[in-house]
Amino acid sequence: MEHKTTIYQNIITDLSDLSENKLEKVHTFIKFLLYKNKETDKKKEPKTLNGIWKNIGFEKILDINAEIKTLRKETSDNILNRTFE
């Protein structure tokens, strides 16, 4: 199959040889193809990350919010207490 840019250039070259009436028909056909493409895209299942962390061990943490708060505090303290030589 040809490279997309090459195909695009070939289409442009071919279009220059068409009459105005034929160009309108080509434009209508392109709009139809784009419409069908949008319909196909709508039918695709949306991507979801639901359940990505399931059975990793986070469910064993009783108070996840407190744990996150503690980790953020520790990280902030480590960053702020760094010394550069």
N, C-alpha and C positions, 0 to 999 in steps of 0.2 A: 504494500500500500504506500502511496505517495505521502510525503511529509505534509503536514497541515498547511504550512506556508506555501508550498508549491501548489497544492490544490487550490488554495485561495487565489493565488496569482493567475492560475489557469482559468478560474471562474471569471475573474475580472476581465481577462483578455477576451474570453468568449462572449461576455455580456456586451462588450463594446461593438460587437457585430450584429446585435439584435435590434429590431425596430422598437419604437416606443411602445407599441401595443404589446409586443412580446415581453418587454421589460416589466410592464405592469403585471402580466401573468406570472412572471418569475417572482416578483415581489410578493404577490398574493400567495404563491406556493411557499416561499420562505417564511412568511408569517404563519401559515398553516403548520409547517414543520416546527417552528418555535413554540406554537400553542400546544402541539402534541407532546413536545419535549417537557413542557411545564406540567402537563397532566401526568406524564410518566414519573417525573420527579416527585409529585405529590403522593403517588402510590407507594413509594419506597418507605420502609419502616424507619422511623426516627432512631438515631443512635442513642443509646442510654448507657449510663455507667451504673445503673441501679444494681446493687448486689456485688459490686467489684471487690469490696472489702469483707464480704461474708466469709465467716469461718477463719479469719486471720488472727483473731484473738481480741479484737477491740470490744466484742460483746461481753468479755469477762471483766472489763473495767466498770466498776459500779457507778462512779461519778465522773463521767467523761469530761464535763465542763470544768470541774475542779482540776482534773489532770491536765487539760489543755492550758488552763490559767497558770498552773505551776511550771509547765514546760516553757511557756512564753516568758515568764519571769526569769527563769534560769538562763534562757537564751539571751534575753536583754541584758542581764547582769554580766554574762560572759563577754558580750560584745562591748559593753561600756567599760569593763575593767581591763580590757586589753591594753598592753603597753607596746609601743613601737620603739625600736632601737635605731 
